[in-house]
Amino acid sequence: MTHRALIERNSAAELGTAGEELPAVWATLHAALPCFLYTPRGREVVATTGVVVTESPMLLAPWGTDVTESDRINGVNDRQGNVYRAGIFRIASVVEVHDHLELQLEAVA
């Protein structure tokens, strides 16, 4: 696979002692997970202010990778370590397909 992803997991407890939601504490789960990031399609939404183009990036990962919808991706590099795609992505879904995983991503603004 041509890319490497930094995948992080929230290591904080979900609720505090008084039942309040605690802020996320992201810790590295996979520092350079071999993967392939691509965008299969984009959508154009016509609004009163103009055309807005959105995308639905997908990430292919090796079968058996420890990753869930609660994790996040914090950037993707190429094999040499050059930034391929910067930014944080929420994992919308994880689907097991034949011999790999497909992760549907959403960019976090």
DADARA-V968960 format. One record per backbone hydrogen bond with DSSP energy under -1.0 kcal/mol. CO is the residue of the C=O (numbers start at 1). NH is the residue of the N-H. Records with the same first field share a line. If there is no record, write none. Layout:
CO = NH ; NH
This chain:
3 = 35
4 = 77
5 = 33
6 = 74
7 = 29 ; 30
8 = 72
9 = 27
16 = 19
20 = 16
25 = 11
27 = 9
30 = 7
33 = 5
35 = 3
36 = 60
38 = 58
41 = 56
43 = 54
45 = 52
47 = 50
50 = 47
52 = 45
54 = 43
57 = 105
58 = 38
59 = 103
60 = 36
61 = 101
62 = 65
65 = 67
68 = 71
72 = 8
73 = 89
75 = 6
76 = 84 ; 85
77 = 4
78 = 81
82 = 78
85 = 76
88 = 108
89 = 73
90 = 106
93 = 104
95 = 102
97 = 100
100 = 97
101 = 61
102 = 95
103 = 59
104 = 92 ; 93
106 = 90
